[in-house]
């Protein structure tokens, strides 16, 4: 994960030197988990999340987007409305550190160089995410850490953004991550010595969701799609 962060920052500063328009900023919001422990709500932030975002705007309709986000994810069966989960009364805490890269698509033209015009657009984002987390398992109803792991996820984000001030863009988004692991919650340990401790639906993968605001600062020369 440290090597990925170094490459991330190197990529940002390399592209800052080129004659394109850029955005750099922060994400502030919350996170929630969807899986075999706790509530079954899809969007229900219960932990703080924060991160940094860089966008390389190639046209008024699409941007290459890179981000780093981190947050705890927690869940408690006692908060669930499913009777079997309430009776089980498991809870867990994990920590997510995610690097994501992909394409952001605007539904309407979003020309950042038309600074005197107020613009607003819905957008979607997807790509690939790499994240670190802890492999967990449960013993006597208590979760324990087995080892640190790395996984992949597919981000699926929808949002709305607008230029609130010159060079500043405010957005709000909900981004679900479909992971390729079923053990963010300790329900399916990878350790073969812990196979007897499995529980829940082993045919479904875990999700985590980031919900919150983005604030980015725009800078750089006019790209080729802008008129002189």
N, C-alpha and C positions, 0 to 999 in steps of 0.2 A: 504493500500500500504506500509506503514512503517513496519508493521508486516511481510509482504512478503519479504522486503529487509533484515530484521534481519535474517529470516530463510535462505535466500539466502547466506548470508555471513557465517552463522554457518555451512551450508552444505559444502561450499568451504573449510573452515579451517579444518573441520573434515576429509575431503577426502585428504587433503594435507598430513596428518599424515600417510596415508596408503601407501603400497608399490606398487604404480602404477605410470604411467606417466601422467603428467598434463600439461595443457596449461592455461595461464591466460594472458589477454591483453585488448586491447581497440578497439572500433569501432569508426571511424571518417568518416563522410560523410554528406549526406543530406536526406531530406524527401520530399514527396509530397503526396497529397490526391487525391482520385478519388471518385466522387459522383455527387451531384446535383447542385453544384456551381463551377464556374470557368472552367478551361480547362478540356478536356477529355483525355489528354495524360496519358499513363500508367506509364511511367518512365520519370519524369521531375522534379528532385529535385529543390526546391525553398527556402528551409529553412535548417539551419544547424542541424545535428543530431550527438549525441555522446553517447557512452555507454561503458560497461565493459563486458567481456566474460570470461567464464570458461569452459574448456572442460576436460572430463575424458575419455581418449582414451582406449577403451577396446580391440581394435584390429587394424591392419593396415587399415581396411575398415570402421570402425564405431566408433563414439564417442557419449557419452552423453554430451549435450551442454546446458549451462545455461547462460542467459544474462539479463542485465538491460540496457534499451535504453530510451532516452528521446529526445523530439524535439517539436517545434511548427509545426502545420500544418496550412497552409493558402491557400486561393483561392480567385480569383476575377473574376466575370463574364466579366469584360471588357477585360480580357486576352483570353477569349474564342472565337472560330471561329463559335460558334452556335449563329445565329442572335437573337433568343429568349432570350438567356442568356445575350447577350450584351445589349439588350434593358432593361432587368430587372436590371442589374448593382448592384447585391448583392456582398458582400465580407464578409469574416469571418476569425477569428483566434481562434484556439483551442490549447491545450497543452496536449501532450501525454507522459505518463510515463509508460513504459512497462517492465514487467518481463516475460521472455519466457523460456520454458524448452522443450527439445525434443531430437531427434536423428539426428546426422549428418552422412551422408553416403558418402564415397569416391569412385569414379569410379575406381581408381587405388590404389594398395597397397601404403600406406604412413607410412612406418616404421620410426618413429622419432629417433630411436636409431642408424640408419645408417648415422651418422653425416657427413661422408666423401662423401656421395653420394648426388648429387643434385636431388631433387624430386619435381614433380609438378603433381597436379591432379585436375580435376573438382570435385565438390561436390554438394550435395543437403541437405537441412535441413528442417524439419517440426516437429511439436509438438503442443503445446498449449501456447497461450499468454494471460496474464491478464494485462489490462491496465486501467489507470485512465484518465478521460477527463471531460470536462464541458458540461452539457446539455445546448443547446442554443435555442434561438427562435428569430424571426425577427419581429420588429415593425417599421412601416414606413420606411422600407428599411434598418434599422440598426439592427445588431445582438446584442443580450443581453444574459448574463449568467443567467441560471435558478438555477442549483445546480450542485455540483460535483457528478460524477458517476463513476462506474467501469464496464468494459465490458470484453468480451472474444473474441479472434480472433484466426484464424488458420494461422500460418506463412508458407509461401511457398518460399523458398530461393534457389537460384542457385549461385554458385561461382566458383572461381579458386584460388588455393593457392599453395605456394611453400616455401621451406626452403632457405631463402636468406642468412642467416648467421647461425653459430652454435647456436642452441637453440632459434633461431628466425624464425617465419613463417609469411609471408606476404600474404594476401588474398584480393580479390576483390569480392564483392557479391551484388546481388539485391534481396531484400526480401520483397515480397508483403504480406500484412496482410488482410485476409478476415474477416471482423468484423461481429458481430451479432447485430449491431445497424445501423440505418439509420439516426442518428442524430448527427454525428460529425460536421455537417455543419448547424444545426438549421432548417432543412427541415421537420423533423418529431418529434416535441416535445412530450415527454412522459407525460408531465403535461396535464391532461384532460381539464384544464381550457384554454389551448392554442391550442385546436384541430382545431380551425378555421384558424390558422396561418400555416397549413401544405402546402407544395408545392413540386413539383418535382415528381419523380417516387417512389411511396411508396412500390413498389414490389421489389426493389433492395436495397442491403445493401451497406454501405460505405466501402472503402478500404483506407489503407495508406501504403506507400512504403518507406523502408529504403534502400538507395544505398550508398556504400562507401567501405572503406578499413578497414581491420582488421590486427592488429599486435599483435602477441601472443608470449609469452616466454614459452619454454618447460622446465620441470624439473621433477624429480622423478626417482625411480629405474625402472629397466627393468620389464615390465609386462610379464605374462606367455607366451604370444605368441612369444616372442623374443628368438632366439637361443642363447646359452651361447657362 
